[in-house]
Amino acid sequence: MSRRFVLICLALFALVTARPEHVLAAGRLPAVSPAQPATSVRPVLRSIAPRVSVRLSPVTPAPGDVMITRVAVDAGATVTGEFAGRVIRFAPDESAEPAADTEANYIGLLGLDALFPAGVYTLTLTAVDQDGNATQTLRPVRVLGRRAYLENVRLSPALSRTLDPLVNAEEALAFAQLYAGFSPQKWWDRPLQWPVRGKVVAVYGNRRAYNGVDLGAYHSGIDISAATGAPVKAAAPGRVVAVREFAIRGLTVVIDHGRGVFTAYCHLSQSAVLEGQMVNVGDAIGQVGSTGRSQGPHLHFELAVGGVAVEPDYWMRVALP
């Protein structure tokens, strides 16, 4: 037996008796032990951003209008919005019929104040689904101009303290905080009811100067002339969020109607409700008076939507969506 033959036999024996890690090194896979099953690998799903469909009404809003944004998205997605630096908050839109079970509908209401500058602004909507996939939609919106007349109101010396800029700023902040509230419920189902019988003696939107002092503000509601003690009624169902005396608006009741919609009843002589109380349309909430910056009995009635006071007259003929 030659030496070469002996070496070949030893090499074959070593290959047959090799350990599994040596076999792996040679390019063969080791057997998997039943006690140690292979780890499963989850498939990677393709990310699909949610679909978004937008309807805006009115298409070209004006100062004092309510900008109504309706959005249809894939079911399960949430929607947020922004316009001119302000947040649009959305609630489920029960009035809309989804095109399919895989669709959800939302509605957002945003008021434009009477001095809102004309121009083209960007409406930004973001839809995010349950997996975190997002779709951002940008839409240009042209805001029309509005002519605001300057009214000069003569005040008696007894009311001159109400012209203090600090007093005005504090009250503006208090109402901004009240009107910033939001509850997704909608408590109304019809146009606003007139809160008191009487003649409209001052309209919404005109700029106001008092004794020649222009405070840079506008008339934020309508004034309805009525006798002292005349009953004031809730314009729509809702929850009373404030019964408070203010320097300018006097004794005031504020009602939250849901979806960022509020009404305020000002210059009252008496109130008939408590904060936190639920009221129905037509419920008595107080009586006409002349408290605050007022020179005769009347009701100052405000409608605020999305944080700012808007033109109330139209929504006393047409129901807010």
Sine and cosine of phi, psi and omega as CSV:
sin_phi,cos_phi,sin_psi,cos_psi,sin_omega,cos_omega
0.00,0.00,0.82,-0.57,-0.06,-1.00
-0.98,0.20,0.37,-0.93,0.01,-1.00
-0.90,0.44,-0.59,0.81,0.01,-1.00
-0.89,0.45,-0.65,0.76,-0.01,-1.00
-0.90,0.44,-0.63,0.77,-0.01,-1.00
-0.90,0.44,-0.65,0.76,0.01,-1.00
-0.91,0.42,-0.63,0.78,0.03,-1.00
-0.89,0.46,-0.67,0.75,-0.02,-1.00
-0.91,0.42,-0.65,0.76,0.02,-1.00
-0.91,0.42,-0.61,0.79,0.02,-1.00
-0.91,0.41,-0.65,0.76,0.03,-1.00
-0.91,0.41,-0.62,0.79,0.00,-1.00
-0.91,0.42,-0.65,0.76,0.01,-1.00
-0.90,0.43,-0.61,0.79,0.00,-1.00
-0.92,0.40,-0.65,0.76,-0.02,-1.00
-0.93,0.37,-0.59,0.81,-0.08,-1.00
-0.99,-0.12,0.21,0.98,-0.07,-1.00
-0.91,0.41,0.51,-0.86,0.05,-1.00
-0.96,0.28,0.36,-0.93,-0.06,-1.00
-0.82,0.57,-0.61,0.79,-0.04,-1.00
-0.92,0.39,-0.46,0.89,0.06,-1.00
-0.95,0.31,-0.60,0.80,0.05,-1.00
-0.90,0.44,-0.67,0.74,0.03,-1.00
-0.87,0.49,-0.63,0.78,0.02,-1.00
-0.91,0.42,-0.43,0.90,0.01,-1.00
-1.00,0.09,-0.07,1.00,0.08,-1.00
0.95,-0.32,0.04,1.00,0.03,-1.00
-0.98,-0.22,0.57,-0.82,-0.02,-1.00
-1.00,0.08,0.67,-0.74,0.06,-1.00
-0.96,0.29,0.43,-0.90,0.08,-1.00
-0.94,0.35,0.56,-0.83,0.01,-1.00
-1.00,-0.01,0.79,-0.61,-0.01,-1.00
-0.94,0.35,0.65,-0.76,0.05,-1.00
-0.85,0.52,-0.46,0.89,-0.01,-1.00
-0.97,0.25,-0.25,0.97,-0.03,-1.00
-0.78,-0.63,0.98,0.20,-0.06,-1.00
-0.90,0.43,0.42,-0.91,0.00,-1.00
-0.93,0.36,0.59,-0.81,0.01,-1.00
-0.97,0.25,0.77,-0.64,0.01,-1.00
-0.98,0.21,0.52,-0.86,0.00,-1.00
-0.93,-0.37,0.84,-0.54,0.00,-1.00
-0.96,0.29,0.69,-0.73,0.01,-1.00
-0.93,0.37,0.52,-0.85,0.05,-1.00
-1.00,0.06,0.87,-0.49,-0.03,-1.00
-1.00,0.09,0.58,-0.81,0.03,-1.00
-0.98,0.22,0.79,-0.61,-0.01,-1.00
-0.97,0.26,0.77,-0.63,0.04,-1.00
-0.83,-0.56,0.90,-0.45,-0.01,-1.00
-0.93,0.38,0.58,-0.81,-0.02,-1.00
-0.90,0.44,0.56,-0.83,0.05,-1.00
-0.98,0.18,0.57,-0.82,-0.05,-1.00
-0.71,-0.70,0.74,-0.67,0.10,-0.99
-0.80,-0.60,0.73,-0.69,-0.14,-0.99
-0.83,-0.55,0.67,-0.74,0.16,-0.99
-0.77,-0.64,0.77,-0.64,-0.05,-1.00
-0.88,-0.47,0.69,-0.73,0.02,-1.00
-0.58,-0.81,0.78,-0.63,-0.17,0.99
-0.94,0.35,0.39,-0.92,-0.04,-1.00
-0.91,0.42,-0.62,0.78,0.07,-1.00
-0.85,-0.52,1.00,0.04,-0.04,-1.00
-0.95,0.33,0.25,-0.97,0.04,-1.00
-0.79,-0.62,0.30,-0.95,0.07,-1.00
-0.81,0.59,0.70,-0.72,-0.05,-1.00
1.00,-0.06,-0.22,0.98,0.01,-1.00
-0.99,0.17,0.26,-0.97,0.20,-0.98
-0.97,-0.25,0.86,-0.51,0.03,-1.00
-1.00,0.06,0.90,-0.44,-0.07,-1.00
-0.97,-0.24,0.88,-0.47,-0.02,-1.00
-0.91,-0.41,0.89,-0.46,0.07,-1.00
-0.95,-0.30,0.73,-0.68,-0.07,-1.00
-0.77,-0.64,0.75,-0.66,0.14,-0.99
-0.94,-0.33,0.78,-0.62,-0.02,-1.00
-0.70,-0.72,0.16,-0.99,0.10,-0.99
-0.88,0.48,0.62,-0.79,0.01,-1.00
-0.83,0.55,0.67,-0.74,-0.01,-1.00
1.00,-0.08,-0.25,0.97,0.01,-1.00
-0.99,0.11,0.48,-0.88,0.09,-1.00
-0.95,-0.32,0.39,-0.92,-0.08,-1.00
-0.78,-0.63,0.70,-0.72,0.17,-0.99
-0.78,-0.62,0.39,-0.92,-0.04,-1.00
-0.58,-0.81,0.33,-0.94,0.03,-1.00
-0.53,-0.85,0.65,-0.76,0.02,-1.00
-0.54,-0.84,0.84,-0.54,0.04,-1.00
0.79,0.61,0.65,0.76,0.05,-1.00
0.99,0.15,0.06,1.00,0.00,-1.00
-0.92,-0.40,0.55,-0.83,-0.04,-1.00
-1.00,0.10,0.71,-0.71,0.14,-0.99
-0.98,-0.20,0.84,-0.54,0.01,-1.00
-0.98,-0.22,0.69,-0.72,-0.12,-0.99
-0.94,-0.34,0.48,-0.88,0.08,-1.00
-0.72,-0.70,0.40,-0.91,0.05,-1.00
-0.84,0.55,0.68,-0.74,-0.03,-1.00
-0.99,-0.16,0.99,-0.11,-0.05,-1.00
-0.94,0.34,-0.36,0.93,-0.05,-1.00
-0.97,0.23,-0.31,0.95,-0.03,-1.00
-1.00,0.00,0.65,-0.76,0.06,-1.00
-0.99,-0.13,0.88,-0.47,-0.01,-1.00
-0.90,0.45,0.59,-0.81,0.00,-1.00
-0.92,0.40,-0.42,0.91,0.00,-1.00
-0.36,-0.93,0.17,-0.98,0.02,-1.00
-0.91,0.42,-0.27,0.96,-0.03,-1.00
-1.00,-0.02,0.17,0.99,-0.05,-1.00
-0.88,-0.48,0.57,-0.82,0.09,-1.00
-0.80,-0.60,0.53,-0.85,-0.05,-1.00
-0.85,-0.52,0.68,-0.74,0.00,-1.00
-0.77,-0.64,0.38,-0.92,0.04,-1.00
-0.69,-0.72,0.66,-0.75,0.05,-1.00
-0.78,-0.63,0.68,-0.73,-0.02,-1.00
-0.90,-0.44,0.78,-0.62,0.01,-1.00
-0.69,-0.72,0.84,-0.55,0.03,-1.00
-1.00,0.06,0.54,-0.84,0.12,-0.99
-0.94,-0.35,0.81,-0.59,-0.06,-1.00
-0.95,0.31,0.19,-0.98,-0.13,-0.99
-0.92,0.40,-0.35,0.94,-0.03,-1.00
-0.96,-0.27,0.29,0.96,-0.02,-1.00
-0.89,0.47,0.80,-0.60,-0.08,-1.00
-0.93,0.37,0.65,-0.76,0.09,-1.00
-0.93,0.38,0.47,-0.88,0.01,-1.00
0.46,-0.89,-0.07,-1.00,0.02,-1.00
-0.96,-0.28,0.81,-0.59,-0.02,-1.00
-0.85,-0.53,0.26,-0.97,0.00,-1.00
-0.96,-0.29,0.83,-0.56,0.15,-0.99
-1.00,0.00,0.86,-0.51,-0.03,-1.00
-0.92,-0.39,0.85,-0.53,0.03,-1.00
-0.86,-0.51,0.69,-0.72,0.02,-1.00
-0.80,-0.60,0.84,-0.54,0.06,-1.00
-0.94,-0.34,0.75,-0.66,-0.01,-1.00
-0.80,-0.60,0.80,-0.59,0.00,-1.00
-1.00,0.03,-0.01,-1.00,-0.11,-0.99
-0.93,0.37,-0.32,0.95,0.02,-1.00
-1.00,-0.06,0.03,1.00,0.01,-1.00
1.00,0.02,0.03,1.00,0.07,-1.00
-0.95,0.30,0.66,-0.75,-0.12,-0.99
-0.79,-0.62,0.55,-0.83,0.13,-0.99
-0.81,-0.59,0.78,-0.62,0.05,-1.00
-0.93,-0.38,0.78,-0.62,-0.01,-1.00
-0.90,-0.43,0.79,-0.62,0.04,-1.00
-0.92,-0.39,0.76,-0.64,-0.03,-1.00
-0.68,-0.73,0.83,-0.56,0.06,-1.00
-0.95,0.31,0.66,-0.75,0.01,-1.00
-0.76,-0.65,0.83,-0.56,0.05,-1.00
-1.00,-0.01,0.84,-0.54,0.07,-1.00
-0.99,-0.15,0.82,-0.58,-0.02,-1.00
-0.97,0.25,0.23,-0.97,0.05,-1.00
-1.00,0.04,0.28,-0.96,0.05,-1.00
-0.61,-0.79,0.72,-0.69,0.02,-1.00
-0.99,0.12,0.85,-0.53,0.01,-1.00
-0.91,-0.42,0.90,-0.43,-0.01,-1.00
-0.98,0.19,0.48,-0.88,0.04,-1.00
-0.99,-0.15,0.88,-0.48,0.04,-1.00
-0.98,-0.21,0.71,-0.70,0.06,-1.00
-0.96,-0.29,0.91,-0.40,-0.05,-1.00
-0.97,-0.24,0.78,-0.62,0.03,-1.00
-1.00,0.03,0.83,-0.56,0.00,-1.00
-0.95,-0.30,0.53,-0.85,0.08,-1.00
-0.95,0.32,0.41,-0.91,0.01,-1.00
-0.82,0.57,-0.49,0.87,-0.02,-1.00
-0.91,0.42,-0.37,0.93,-0.03,-1.00
-0.97,-0.22,0.11,0.99,-0.07,-1.00
-0.89,0.46,-0.47,0.88,0.02,-1.00
-0.89,0.46,-0.40,0.92,-0.01,-1.00
-0.96,0.26,-0.07,1.00,0.05,-1.00
-1.00,-0.04,-0.06,1.00,0.03,-1.00
-0.88,0.48,0.86,-0.51,-0.01,-1.00
-0.82,0.57,-0.57,0.82,0.00,-1.00
-0.92,0.40,-0.66,0.76,0.04,-1.00
-0.88,0.47,-0.68,0.73,0.01,-1.00
-0.91,0.42,-0.66,0.76,-0.01,-1.00
-0.92,0.40,-0.65,0.76,0.01,-1.00
-0.90,0.44,-0.65,0.76,0.01,-1.00
-0.94,0.34,-0.63,0.78,0.05,-1.00
-0.87,0.50,-0.64,0.77,0.02,-1.00
-0.92,0.40,-0.66,0.75,0.00,-1.00
-0.87,0.49,-0.67,0.75,-0.01,-1.00
-0.97,0.26,-0.54,0.84,0.09,-1.00
-0.88,0.47,-0.61,0.79,0.02,-1.00
-0.94,0.34,-0.64,0.77,0.05,-1.00
-0.90,0.44,-0.71,0.70,-0.07,-1.00
-0.97,0.25,-0.18,0.98,0.02,-1.00
-0.98,0.18,-0.16,0.99,-0.01,-1.00
-0.91,0.42,0.43,-0.90,0.00,-1.00
-0.50,-0.87,0.80,-0.60,0.16,-0.99
-0.76,-0.65,0.74,-0.68,-0.12,-0.99
-0.92,0.38,-0.27,0.96,0.01,-1.00
-0.92,0.39,0.49,-0.87,0.10,-0.99
-0.88,-0.47,0.90,-0.43,-0.10,-1.00
-0.99,-0.16,-0.05,1.00,-0.02,-1.00
-0.95,-0.33,0.35,-0.94,0.04,-1.00
-0.57,-0.82,0.28,0.96,-0.03,-1.00
-0.39,-0.92,0.14,-0.99,0.06,-1.00
-0.86,0.51,0.39,-0.92,0.05,-1.00
-0.89,0.46,0.64,-0.77,0.07,-1.00
-1.00,0.06,0.59,-0.81,0.08,-1.00
-0.88,0.48,0.77,-0.64,-0.11,-0.99
-0.98,0.21,-0.33,0.94,0.01,-1.00
-0.41,-0.91,0.49,-0.87,0.07,-1.00
-0.99,0.14,0.74,-0.67,0.00,-1.00
0.25,-0.97,-0.04,-1.00,-0.04,-1.00
-0.99,-0.17,0.68,-0.73,0.07,-1.00
-0.97,0.26,0.87,-0.49,-0.06,-1.00
-0.94,-0.35,-0.15,0.99,0.08,-1.00
-0.49,-0.87,0.74,-0.67,-0.08,-1.00
-0.99,-0.11,0.14,-0.99,0.01,-1.00
-0.98,0.21,0.57,-0.82,0.29,-0.96
0.98,-0.17,-0.31,0.95,0.00,-1.00
-0.96,0.27,0.59,-0.80,0.08,-1.00
-0.94,0.35,0.51,-0.86,-0.06,-1.00
-0.84,-0.54,0.74,-0.67,0.22,-0.98
-0.88,-0.48,0.61,-0.79,-0.02,-1.00
-0.86,-0.51,0.87,-0.50,-0.07,-1.00
0.80,0.60,0.60,0.80,0.03,-1.00
0.99,0.11,-0.02,1.00,-0.01,-1.00
-0.99,-0.11,0.91,-0.42,0.03,-1.00
-1.00,-0.03,0.93,-0.38,-0.03,-1.00
-1.00,0.03,0.08,1.00,0.03,-1.00
0.96,0.29,0.35,0.94,-0.04,-1.00
-0.93,-0.37,0.08,-1.00,0.06,-1.00
-0.76,-0.65,0.31,-0.95,0.03,-1.00
-0.95,0.30,0.91,-0.41,-0.22,-0.98
-1.00,0.03,0.15,0.99,0.03,-1.00
-0.32,-0.95,-0.41,-0.91,0.09,-1.00
-0.87,-0.50,0.55,-0.84,0.06,-1.00
-0.97,-0.23,0.78,-0.62,-0.01,-1.00
-0.90,-0.44,0.88,-0.47,0.00,-1.00
-0.96,0.28,0.74,-0.68,0.02,-1.00
-0.36,-0.93,0.31,-0.95,-0.04,-1.00
-0.96,0.27,0.52,-0.86,0.08,-1.00
-0.83,0.56,0.75,-0.66,0.02,-1.00
1.00,-0.03,-0.13,0.99,0.04,-1.00
-0.88,0.47,0.65,-0.76,-0.05,-1.00
-0.92,0.39,0.68,-0.73,0.08,-1.00
-0.95,-0.32,0.75,-0.66,-0.12,-0.99
-0.87,-0.49,0.47,-0.88,0.01,-1.00
-0.91,0.42,0.74,-0.67,-0.03,-1.00
-0.97,0.23,-0.30,0.95,-0.02,-1.00
-0.28,-0.96,0.31,-0.95,0.05,-1.00
-0.92,0.40,0.44,-0.90,0.05,-1.00
0.19,-0.98,-0.20,-0.98,-0.02,-1.00
-0.90,-0.44,0.76,-0.65,0.01,-1.00
-0.95,0.32,0.84,-0.54,-0.03,-1.00
-0.94,-0.35,-0.21,0.98,0.04,-1.00
-0.43,-0.90,0.72,-0.69,0.22,-0.98
-0.73,-0.68,0.98,-0.18,-0.26,-0.97
-0.48,-0.88,0.47,-0.88,0.08,-1.00
-1.00,-0.07,0.81,-0.59,0.04,-1.00
-0.88,-0.47,0.43,-0.90,-0.04,-1.00
-0.90,0.43,-0.62,0.79,-0.09,-1.00
-0.99,-0.14,-0.78,0.63,-0.05,-1.00
-0.99,0.13,-0.11,0.99,0.01,-1.00
0.93,0.38,-0.41,-0.91,0.03,-1.00
-0.92,0.39,0.85,-0.52,-0.17,-0.99
-0.74,-0.68,0.62,-0.78,0.16,-0.99
-0.91,-0.41,0.77,-0.64,0.05,-1.00
-0.88,-0.47,0.74,-0.67,-0.03,-1.00
-0.87,-0.49,0.74,-0.67,0.09,-1.00
-1.00,-0.05,0.86,-0.52,-0.01,-1.00
-0.98,-0.21,0.07,1.00,-0.01,-1.00
1.00,-0.07,0.36,-0.93,0.04,-1.00
0.85,0.53,0.46,0.89,0.02,-1.00
0.98,0.19,0.30,0.95,0.00,-1.00
-0.97,-0.25,0.80,-0.60,-0.02,-1.00
-0.73,-0.68,0.49,-0.87,0.21,-0.98
-0.82,-0.57,0.53,-0.85,0.01,-1.00
-0.79,-0.62,0.63,-0.77,-0.06,-1.00
-0.82,-0.57,0.93,-0.37,-0.26,-0.97
-0.88,-0.48,0.29,-0.96,0.01,-1.00
0.93,0.38,0.43,0.90,-0.04,-1.00
-0.92,0.39,0.47,-0.88,0.13,-0.99
-1.00,0.02,-0.52,0.86,0.03,-1.00
-0.54,-0.84,0.45,-0.89,0.14,-0.99
-0.93,-0.37,0.41,-0.91,-0.04,-1.00
-0.79,-0.62,0.25,0.97,-0.02,-1.00
-0.69,-0.72,0.20,-0.98,0.02,-1.00
-0.86,-0.51,0.44,-0.90,0.06,-1.00
-0.88,0.48,0.68,-0.73,-0.04,-1.00
1.00,-0.04,-0.19,0.98,-0.04,-1.00
-0.97,0.23,0.66,-0.76,0.11,-0.99
-1.00,0.03,0.68,-0.73,0.01,-1.00
-0.79,-0.61,0.38,-0.92,0.06,-1.00
-0.95,-0.31,0.27,-0.96,0.03,-1.00
-0.86,0.50,0.72,-0.69,0.01,-1.00
1.00,0.02,-0.11,0.99,0.06,-1.00
-0.93,0.36,0.64,-0.77,0.06,-1.00
-0.94,0.33,0.78,-0.62,-0.01,-1.00
-0.87,-0.49,-0.14,0.99,0.01,-1.00
0.14,-0.99,-0.22,-0.98,-0.02,-1.00
-0.73,-0.68,0.52,-0.85,0.01,-1.00
-0.88,0.48,0.61,-0.79,0.04,-1.00
-0.48,-0.88,-0.38,-0.92,-0.02,-1.00
-0.56,-0.83,0.68,0.73,-0.01,-1.00
-1.00,0.07,0.34,-0.94,0.00,-1.00
0.98,0.21,-0.52,-0.86,0.00,-1.00
-0.99,0.12,0.99,0.17,-0.07,-1.00
-0.57,-0.82,0.57,-0.82,-0.02,-1.00
-0.86,-0.51,0.33,0.94,0.05,-1.00
0.09,-1.00,0.38,-0.92,-0.06,-1.00
-0.90,0.44,0.79,-0.62,0.09,-1.00
-0.18,-0.98,0.22,-0.98,0.08,-1.00
-0.94,-0.35,0.83,-0.55,0.19,-0.98
-1.00,-0.04,0.87,-0.49,-0.08,-1.00
-0.90,-0.43,0.81,-0.59,-0.02,-1.00
-0.88,-0.48,0.56,-0.83,0.19,-0.98
-0.85,-0.53,0.84,-0.54,0.04,-1.00
-0.89,-0.46,0.70,-0.72,0.01,-1.00
-0.72,-0.70,0.81,-0.58,0.02,-1.00
0.90,0.44,0.44,0.90,0.12,-0.99
0.97,-0.25,-0.16,0.99,-0.02,-1.00
-0.72,-0.69,0.43,-0.90,0.04,-1.00
-0.96,0.27,0.71,-0.70,-0.04,-1.00
-0.81,-0.58,0.09,-1.00,0.03,-1.00
-0.91,0.42,0.91,-0.42,-0.05,-1.00
-0.99,0.10,-0.40,0.92,-0.17,-0.98
-0.85,0.53,-0.71,0.71,-0.05,-1.00
-0.87,0.49,-0.64,0.77,-0.08,-1.00
-0.99,0.15,0.04,1.00,0.17,-0.98
-1.00,-0.04,-0.06,1.00,0.09,-1.00
-0.90,-0.43,-0.44,0.90,-0.01,-1.00
-0.80,-0.61,0.68,-0.73,-0.04,-1.00
-0.97,0.25,0.71,-0.70,0.16,-0.99
-0.88,0.47,0.62,-0.78,-0.02,-1.00
-0.97,0.26,0.00,0.00,0.00,0.00
